[in-house]
Amino acid sequence: MAVRTVRIIVTLKPGVLDAPGQAIQKGLDALGHRGVEKVRAGRYFELEVRDADDLEQRVREMCEGFLANTLIEEYRYEIV
């Protein structure tokens, strides 16, 4: 059975305080990288998964059940 690569990005929902993003923005400014108006931090996952007819459903279940806290985070994915 073929193996597919799944790329998942998890970020905070708009309006949720992003303390890591703010810290990164301040750090960039301190290093002289002015003009960065906003930084949103997130997480990136790359999975190698055996292909199946229900792959998209399985990816959503992994995201919603473990990889993302859907109360405060949103996710998007790409299957390649």
C-alpha positions in Angstrom: 0.0 0.0 0.0 1.3 3.5 -0.8 2.4 6.0 1.8 1.2 9.6 1.6 2.7 12.7 3.2 0.4 14.7 5.3 1.4 18.3 6.2 -0.5 19.8 9.1 -0.4 23.4 10.4 -2.0 24.3 13.7 -2.4 27.9 14.7 -4.3 29.8 17.3 -7.7 31.1 16.3 -8.0 34.8 15.7 -8.6 36.8 18.9 -6.7 34.2 21.1 -3.7 35.8 22.8 -0.6 34.5 21.1 2.2 35.1 23.7 4.9 33.2 21.7 4.0 35.3 18.6 4.3 38.5 20.6 7.7 37.3 22.1 9.0 36.5 18.6 7.8 39.9 17.3 9.6 41.7 20.2 12.8 39.7 19.5 12.8 40.5 15.8 12.4 44.2 16.7 15.2 44.0 19.2 17.5 42.5 16.5 16.7 45.4 14.2 14.1 43.8 12.0 11.6 46.7 12.2 8.3 46.8 10.4 7.0 43.3 11.5 3.4 44.3 12.4 2.2 40.9 13.7 3.5 37.4 14.3 1.3 34.4 14.8 3.2 31.3 16.1 2.0 27.8 15.4 3.0 24.2 15.0 3.9 22.2 11.9 3.6 18.4 11.6 4.6 16.2 8.7 3.2 12.6 8.9 3.9 9.6 6.6 0.6 7.7 6.6 -0.5 4.6 4.7 -3.0 5.6 2.0 -6.6 4.5 2.5 -10.0 5.5 1.2 -10.7 7.2 4.5 -7.4 9.1 4.8 -9.0 12.6 4.9 -11.3 11.5 7.7 -8.5 9.9 9.7 -6.4 13.1 9.3 -9.3 15.2 10.6 -9.7 12.8 13.6 -6.0 13.0 14.4 -6.1 16.8 14.3 -9.3 17.2 16.3 -8.6 14.5 18.8 -4.9 15.0 19.5 -2.9 17.5 17.4 -5.1 20.6 17.8 -7.1 22.0 20.7 -10.1 23.0 18.6 -11.5 25.3 21.3 -8.6 27.8 20.7 -6.8 26.5 17.7 -7.5 25.9 14.0 -5.8 23.6 11.6 -5.3 23.0 8.0 -3.7 20.1 6.2 -2.4 19.0 2.8 -2.1 15.5 1.6 0.6 15.0 -1.0 
